[in-house]
Amino acid sequence: MLDECKALANETRLRILEWLKDPETHFPGRSDGSAELGVCVGLIQQKAGTSASTISVHLAILQRAGFLTVNRRGQWAYYRRDDARIRAFTEQLHRVL
């Protein structure tokens, strides 16, 4: 549970989770047919306004915490929220606190 809390202790990571909750709103105009895969790293990086290496670290932390899943297609990586895991974490947090 501590790793999950640490993953959420960063404004950029919280924003990424918020954006991925409603990708159609936060990443409009995706017409490449990737919507069912998730959101491409490049779009997340662009929206966050950070370097590729920085966004990769943020995404890896969120993935290790179980909040994101990744779909790889060739050289591309697409991220989605794992809403079931996020819900389980919040329920556990509610029970503990």
HELIX and SHEET records of a PDB file:
HELIX    1   1 LEU A    2  ALA A    7  1                                   6    
HELIX    2   2 GLU A   11  LYS A   21  1                                  11    
HELIX    3   3 PRO A   23  HIS A   26  1                                   4    
HELIX    4   4 VAL A   41  ALA A   48  1                                   8    
HELIX    5   5 ALA A   52  ARG A   64  1                                  13    
HELIX    6   6 ASP A   83  VAL A   96  1                                  14    
SHEET    1   A 3 VAL A  39  CYS A  40  0                                        
SHEET    2   A 3 TRP A  76  ARG A  81 -1                                        
SHEET    3   A 3 LEU A  68  ARG A  73 -1                                        
END                                                                             
